[in-house]
Amino acid sequence: MQKVNVYPGPYHWYLGRFYKCKYERAAELAKKFLKKSFVALDVGCGDGRMEELLAPSVKKIIGVDYQERPLEFARLLVTHKNVKFIRNDKKLPVHDNSIDAVVCFDVIEHISINAVNSFVKEIKRVLRKNGIFIVTTPNRKELRGRFFGHKIDPKHYQEFIIPELQELLEKNGFRVDYTTGIFVPVPIPFIEHFANIYPIYWIFAFLVKLGRAFPQIAETMFIAARKN
C-alpha cells in the first residue's frame, strides 16, 4: 500500500492565509536557486500549485505525479504555458543529464525506506552535472515534538532530521549547498487554529520565516544540494 495524500479537491490552491504562507514559503526559497534558462522537474507535483508559482522563474517545468486525480486539477488550474504534467510512477520520464533543477516538496517521506536510495539516485540520473536538487520534508526534531513527542504522520514511511537527510544525499552523489527551515512551531498543541485571525496571523507569518534562523527546530527542513 502506497502512503500518499488524498485529493478530494485541489486543496493547495485554497489554503487559509497562514497555511498558504507556510506552504508557499518553499517556493519563495526555491526561486533563489532557479534561472530563466532552466528546465526544471517537480517530482510529486500534486495539484500543480508549485508549478503556478515557479513557472515564471524557469524556461520550462515538468510536473510528475503517479496519481491522475491531482494532475487533472493541475491541468485545469495552472495558467502558465511553459508547464507540462505527466503521470508516472516508475522511472522518471526524462533523459539522463537533461534537467537543470529537480524540486521535491514534501514527497521523500512518502517513499518506502527500501526505495529511498533508488529514488535519490533516479533524481541524480536526470540532473545535469552541478544540477540543483531542492527537497523539503518534515523535521522529526521540530520544536513542539521535543516537548510533547513527535508523531510521524501515518501517511509517511519515515521522517528525517537534517543530518540524516544530508547523509542520504551525500552518499548518493550530491553535495549539500544550503540548509534552512520553514516555520518554528509554538509548543502549544493546535494553536495554529487561531493563526488566520488578525493580528495573530502576523506572529505566525514571522514564525514561518524564523525557521531560517533555527532550522534544527523548524517544522519543515529545506535543503538544496548539487549533483557532483
C-alpha positions in Angstrom: 0.0 0.0 0.0 1.4 3.4 -1.0 1.2 6.2 1.5 0.0 9.2 -0.4 -2.0 12.4 0.1 -5.7 12.1 -0.9 -7.0 14.8 -3.2 -10.8 15.4 -2.7 -10.0 18.7 -4.3 -7.0 20.9 -5.2 -6.5 21.9 -1.6 -3.2 23.6 -2.1 -4.9 26.3 -4.1 -7.4 27.3 -1.4 -5.4 27.1 1.8 -6.2 29.6 4.6 -3.9 32.6 4.9 -1.4 31.1 7.4 -1.2 27.7 5.8 -0.8 29.3 2.4 2.1 31.4 3.7 3.7 28.3 5.2 3.2 26.1 2.1 4.3 28.7 -0.4 7.4 29.6 1.6 9.2 26.6 0.0 8.6 28.2 -3.5 10.0 31.5 -2.3 13.2 29.8 -1.2 13.4 27.6 -4.3 13.3 30.6 -6.7 16.7 31.7 -5.4 18.3 28.6 -7.0 16.4 28.8 -10.3 17.3 30.6 -13.6 15.2 31.6 -16.5 17.2 29.3 -18.7 16.5 26.2 -16.6 14.4 23.2 -17.4 13.0 22.0 -14.1 11.3 18.9 -12.9 8.8 18.7 -10.0 8.6 15.1 -8.6 5.4 14.5 -6.8 3.8 17.7 -8.1 0.3 17.0 -6.9 -2.3 19.6 -7.8 0.2 21.9 -9.5 0.2 24.8 -7.1 4.0 24.9 -7.1 4.1 24.9 -10.9 2.0 28.0 -10.9 4.4 29.7 -8.5 7.7 28.5 -10.1 6.9 28.7 -13.8 7.8 32.4 -14.2 11.3 31.6 -12.8 12.3 28.9 -15.4 12.2 28.2 -19.1 10.1 25.0 -18.6 8.9 23.0 -15.7 7.6 19.4 -15.9 5.3 18.2 -13.1 5.3 14.4 -12.5 2.9 12.5 -10.2 1.7 9.0 -10.1 -1.9 10.0 -9.2 -4.1 11.1 -12.0 -6.7 13.0 -9.9 -4.4 15.8 -8.7 -2.9 16.1 -12.2 -6.4 16.7 -13.6 -6.7 19.6 -11.2 -3.3 20.9 -12.1 -4.1 20.9 -15.8 -7.2 22.9 -15.2 -5.8 25.4 -12.8 -2.2 26.2 -13.9 -2.2 29.2 -16.1 1.4 29.2 -17.5 2.2 27.8 -20.9 5.7 26.5 -20.0 4.3 23.8 -17.8 3.8 20.2 -18.7 2.2 17.4 -16.5 2.9 13.7 -16.8 1.5 10.8 -14.9 4.4 8.5 -14.0 5.1 6.1 -11.1 8.4 4.3 -12.2 11.4 5.7 -14.0 11.3 9.4 -14.4 10.1 10.2 -18.0 13.1 12.3 -18.9 16.5 11.6 -20.4 19.8 11.3 -18.4 21.5 14.5 -17.7 18.7 16.6 -19.2 17.3 18.6 -16.2 18.8 21.7 -14.6 16.8 21.6 -11.3 14.6 19.0 -9.6 12.2 20.1 -6.8 10.6 17.6 -4.5 8.3 19.3 -2.0 7.2 17.0 0.9 7.5 13.8 -1.1 10.5 11.9 0.1 8.8 11.0 3.4 6.2 9.1 1.2 8.9 6.9 -0.3 9.4 3.5 1.4 12.6 3.0 3.4 13.8 0.3 1.0 13.3 2.5 -2.1 14.6 5.9 -0.9 18.2 5.4 -2.1 17.0 4.4 -5.5 14.7 7.4 -5.5 17.6 9.8 -4.9 19.7 8.0 -7.5 17.0 8.4 -10.1 16.9 12.1 -9.4 20.7 12.2 -9.8 20.4 10.4 -13.2 18.2 13.0 -14.7 20.1 16.0 -13.4 22.9 17.7 -15.4 26.3 17.9 -13.7 26.1 20.5 -11.0 22.3 20.5 -11.3 20.3 21.5 -8.2 18.1 19.2 -6.2 15.7 21.0 -3.8 13.9 18.9 -1.2 11.6 19.7 1.6 10.4 17.3 4.2 9.1 17.3 7.8 11.7 17.6 10.6 11.4 14.8 13.1 13.0 17.0 15.8 10.7 20.0 15.4 10.2 22.2 18.5 6.7 21.1 19.5 7.7 17.4 19.2 10.6 18.0 21.6 8.0 18.9 24.3 5.1 16.6 23.5 6.7 13.8 21.5 6.8 13.9 17.7 4.2 11.7 16.0 5.1 10.6 12.5 2.2 11.1 10.1 0.6 7.7 9.2 1.0 8.5 5.5 4.8 8.7 5.9 7.2 5.8 5.8 9.9 7.8 7.7 10.7 11.3 8.7 14.3 12.7 8.9 16.4 15.1 10.9 18.7 17.4 9.0 21.9 15.4 9.4 20.2 12.2 8.2 18.8 13.8 5.1 22.2 15.4 4.3 23.9 12.0 4.7 21.4 10.4 2.4 22.0 13.0 -0.3 25.8 12.9 0.1 26.1 9.1 -0.1 24.1 9.2 -3.3 26.3 11.7 -5.2 25.2 15.1 -4.0 26.9 17.9 -2.1 24.7 20.0 0.2 24.9 23.7 -0.5 22.2 25.2 1.6 20.0 24.1 4.6 17.3 26.1 6.3 13.9 25.6 7.9 10.3 26.6 7.5 8.1 27.6 10.5 9.1 27.2 14.1 6.0 25.8 15.8 4.8 27.2 19.1 4.9 24.4 21.7 1.2 24.6 22.3 -0.9 21.9 20.6 -3.4 23.1 17.9 -2.5 26.8 18.4 -2.5 27.1 14.6 -6.3 27.0 14.7 -6.0 30.7 15.6 -3.3 31.6 13.1 -5.6 33.2 10.5 -7.0 35.7 13.0 -5.8 39.3 12.6 -3.4 40.4 14.1 -2.3 37.0 15.3 -1.6 36.0 11.7 1.5 38.3 11.6 3.1 36.4 14.5 2.7 33.1 12.7 3.9 34.7 9.4 7.1 35.7 11.4 7.4 32.1 12.7 7.3 30.8 9.2 10.4 32.9 8.4 12.0 32.3 11.7 12.7 28.7 10.5 15.6 30.2 8.5 17.4 31.1 11.8 16.5 27.8 13.6 16.3 25.0 11.0 17.0 22.3 13.7 13.7 23.0 15.4 11.7 24.1 12.4 8.6 22.1 11.3 10.0 21.6 7.8 13.5 21.3 6.5 14.6 22.8 3.2 17.8 21.5 1.6 19.4 22.5 -1.7 22.1 20.1 -3.0 24.2 19.9 -6.2 24.9 16.8 -8.2 28.6 16.0 -8.1 
